[in-house]
């Protein structure tokens, strides 16, 4: 999305929906990067950074929040892109549609992760 600059009206900076898509994509990449780093660290050192209960809570709520933000960002940009495509179907609208489809894909991936982390959280013992 950030490279989608083709001059005049075909510049993603001109549309706040596209800036929102980019901001949430950056945030979700940061979140999943931190989660990946934490899990690789725990697997390689065989030590936990946080307790299992806290980790399960962070995983579940983090996945839920980031998944919601991803679907929100993608949903906000779809109507704008559809209106633009009615007038002119060009590289700008194709690039925008591609970025939006990646947001939907990221949402589906994180929603699956959220289901798994919800299952892990529900199987925790609290005694």
MIMARZA-589316 format. One line per 4 residues: number of its first residue (from 1); for each residue x, y, z of C-alpha. Coordinates in pm, 1 decimal, m for minus. Layout:
N
NUM> X,Y,Z; ... .
***
This chain:
127
1> 0.0,0.0,0.0; 281.1,243.2,83.3; 428.6,210.5,m266.2; 92.1,282.2,m428.4 .
5> 183.8,630.4,m551.1; 116.2,705.4,m915.7; 73.0,1082.4,m908.7; m226.8,1316.6,m899.4 .
9> m531.4,1146.9,m741.9; m359.4,807.3,m757.8; m162.7,850.9,m434.7; m256.7,647.6,m128.3 .
13> m167.1,943.3,98.1; m474.4,1126.2,m30.0; m714.6,873.4,123.4; m742.3,817.4,495.3 .
17> m892.0,471.0,441.3; m570.3,360.0,273.5; m356.5,520.0,543.7; m562.3,323.2,797.8 .
21> m498.8,0.5,602.3; m124.9,69.6,608.8; m118.4,161.4,978.8; m301.6,m155.2,1079.4 .
25> m81.7,m367.5,851.5; 226.0,m226.8,1026.7; 70.9,m283.4,1369.6; m26.9,m641.6,1290.2 .
29> 318.0,m717.2,1147.4; 473.1,m580.0,1467.2; 238.2,m788.9,1685.3; 296.2,m1111.8,1495.7 .
33> 671.4,m1044.3,1488.5; 676.4,m1008.2,1867.1; 469.4,m1322.9,1909.1; 701.5,m1514.3,1676.5 .
37> 1010.8,m1385.0,1859.2; 861.1,m1487.3,2196.0; 776.9,m1836.4,2078.7; 1114.9,m1892.3,1910.0 .
41> 1289.5,m1768.3,2225.1; 1086.1,m2001.9,2446.5; 1146.9,m2299.3,2217.4; 1520.0,m2236.4,2185.2 .
45> 1588.8,m2171.5,2555.2; 1319.9,m2399.3,2701.9; 1229.1,m2116.0,2940.1; 904.9,m1923.3,2957.9 .
49> 909.2,m1543.1,2956.8; 569.8,m1524.5,3129.2; 354.8,m1783.8,3301.6; 140.9,m2006.2,3079.7 .
53> m177.5,m1842.2,3201.5; m54.7,m1489.9,3122.9; 77.7,m1601.6,2786.0; m256.0,m1764.0,2699.3 .
57> m441.8,m1445.5,2795.6; m206.8,m1224.0,2594.4; m229.3,m1454.7,2293.2; m607.5,m1468.7,2301.0 .
61> m679.1,m1101.3,2356.1; m397.5,m984.5,2129.6; m518.8,m1206.7,1846.7; m875.6,m1086.5,1896.7 .
65> m783.5,m717.8,1895.1; m548.6,m734.1,1597.9; m794.7,m949.0,1398.3; m1068.6,m693.7,1463.3 .
69> m842.1,m409.2,1352.7; m748.5,m596.2,1035.2; m1108.7,m662.4,932.1; m1200.2,m306.2,1022.8 .
73> m923.4,m161.3,806.3; m1001.5,m384.8,511.3; m1373.2,m312.6,537.2; m1316.3,61.9,543.6 .
77> m1112.9,58.3,222.3; m1333.8,m173.5,13.8; m1611.6,79.9,m65.3; m1360.6,345.6,m173.1 .
81> m1179.3,102.5,m400.0; m1506.1,m22.3,m551.7; m1616.2,335.0,m631.7; m1279.2,408.3,m791.9 .
85> m1297.8,90.2,m998.7; m1635.5,193.1,m1137.4; m1475.6,504.8,m1285.0; m1136.0,370.1,m1384.8 .
89> m975.1,32.3,m1340.5; m600.9,95.6,m1335.7; m280.5,1.0,m1158.1; m371.2,217.9,m858.0 .
93> m701.4,41.3,m795.3; m544.2,m298.0,m865.7; m269.2,m231.2,m610.3; m524.3,m111.2,m356.7 .
97> m739.6,m420.0,m409.7; m431.7,m637.5,m367.0; m339.5,m472.5,m35.7; m697.6,m506.6,87.2 .
101> m706.6,m875.0,m5.0; m387.1,m928.6,195.1; m556.6,m763.9,495.1; m845.5,m1009.5,461.7 .
105> m598.3,m1298.3,438.5; m418.7,m1172.4,751.2; m755.3,m1145.5,927.2; m844.5,m1506.1,845.2 .
109> m502.4,m1622.7,964.5; m530.5,m1432.8,1291.6; m888.7,m1544.9,1345.4; m771.2,m1905.7,1317.5 .
113> m491.3,m1824.8,1562.1; m749.0,m1667.2,1791.2; m957.1,m1985.5,1786.7; m651.3,m2189.9,1877.8 .
117> m548.2,m1951.6,2156.0; m907.9,m1949.2,2284.0; m900.1,m2327.6,2299.4; m568.2,m2315.8,2487.9 .
121> m708.3,m2056.8,2727.4; m1019.9,m2262.6,2796.3; m809.7,m2568.4,2881.8; m600.7,m2386.3,3143.4 .
125> m626.3,m2497.7,3502.8; m675.4,m2217.8,3749.1; m587.3,m2404.5,4066.0 .
***
